[in-house]
Amino acid sequence: MNDIDEIKRQARSKMTKCKACRECNGIVCAGQTPGSGGKGNGSTFIRNVSKLKEVCVNMNVIASNEEVSTESDFFGSKVALPVYVAPIGNIKANYGADMSEYEYTYALVEGCGKETIVFSGDGQNLDVLMEPLKAAHDGWIVPTIKPWQKDEMKKRIEMIKLSGCSVCCSDIDAAGLVSLKTGTPAVEFKDTEGLKEIVEAAQMPVIFKGIMTVDAAKKAMEAGAAGIVVSNHGGRVLQDSLSTIEVLEEIADAVGDHMKVFVDGGFRSGSDVFKALALGADGVLIGRPFSIAAIGYHADGVRTYLHQIQNELKETMMMCGCRSISDIKKACVRVMF
Ligand SMILES: Cc1cc2nc3c(=O)[nH]c(=O)nc-3n(C[C@H](O)[C@H](O)[C@H](O)COP(=O)(O)O)c2cc1C
């Protein structure tokens, strides 16, 4: 299966809560949480997508005929391209798709093969965290734990350690998810000390996801994070926020080489990925389009979408004078906002 339109057509017939729009931009699904939309008026999701259009790539064709390579590194593992699958949990509730967490993650992991890495999600039901881990090959999943209150956090980190994963993540912005503040277990906000406790308990590289300011990035760094994801949870935790592409450059500049900087929110094409790499990201996570591909055509759909992104990234690199990921620099783009 190598036709994205057909993958979307199939996905539409298999889910009730997402329209698999021609452009996944948050307009039709504004306010649909649960569902796949952005919170409130949906403006943060919409802005993530629209602001990316205000970064232009600089064509520069006076270059060698050397092959373009998109190969990159993720904490010591070679990946075919610096694009990762973002964690998306509760696939039934959010997409109205008849797929278990295991089946969903299995489709993603199979589709990505040894080419790239899947971040998996978490929920009040422990199965949302643990089921996907059964799909991991050689630990090639990054489990993403919610910021639970202390004891629950420790318990879940211990379970992750037993699963053989070598890097973990916590979406600390999920402290703002109203649905997880009530019931058991409950999420909470973490200060720098709270982040340190997570890093110490994990004893493996920890990535904090949900960083939108230089201040928060510095606190994550002080806590000993190995990386951050510049993310607003795909616009699902706060309306009227800045987009991730608008804050990426200042955060990446402040962090320098001290931590890995990933970004997500609204990235849809290889050319979008190129823009993030130029503005300082080490890698890009993509959420909703991978979900639609997995629901529509399982591993085949995921593989098709991943290869489309890789081909678009290669083409952009080729036309902008870059032959390897490390060639992608700020001068390769012009920011229009
Ligand atoms: C339906 C849905 C469920 C999500 N569940 C999680 C989750 O369990 N953990 C998490 O860290 N992020 C979660 N996210 C946020 C994504 O990881 C990611 O930050 C966001 O979707 C990126 O934006 P994009 O979908 O526009 O690419 C979820 C997003 C959606 C749309």
The ligand as an ORCA input file, in Angstrom:
! r2SCAN-3c Opt
* xyz 0 1
  C      -5.625     11.522     20.504
  C      -4.325     11.942     21.113
  C      -3.846     11.266     22.232
  C      -2.632     11.644     22.797
  N      -2.132     10.940     23.861
  C      -0.915     11.266     24.356
  C      -0.330     10.504     25.410
  O      -0.884      9.523     25.903
  N       0.888     10.901     25.873
  C       1.546     11.969     25.349
  O       2.652     12.284     25.778
  N       1.008     12.702     24.361
  C      -0.189     12.367     23.847
  N      -0.700     13.092     22.806
  C       0.094     14.213     22.231
  C       1.051     13.693     21.165
  O       2.065     12.897     21.708
  C       1.774     14.834     20.422
  O       2.344     15.722     21.349
  C       0.876     15.593     19.469
  O      -0.144     14.782     18.955
  C       1.735     16.150     18.344
  O       0.995     16.881     17.465
  P       0.462     16.310     16.045
  O      -0.540     15.250     16.360
  O      -0.146     17.523     15.452
  O       1.631     15.770     15.273
  C      -1.907     12.725     22.240
  C      -2.398     13.387     21.108
  C      -3.593     13.003     20.544
  C      -4.074     13.697     19.306
*
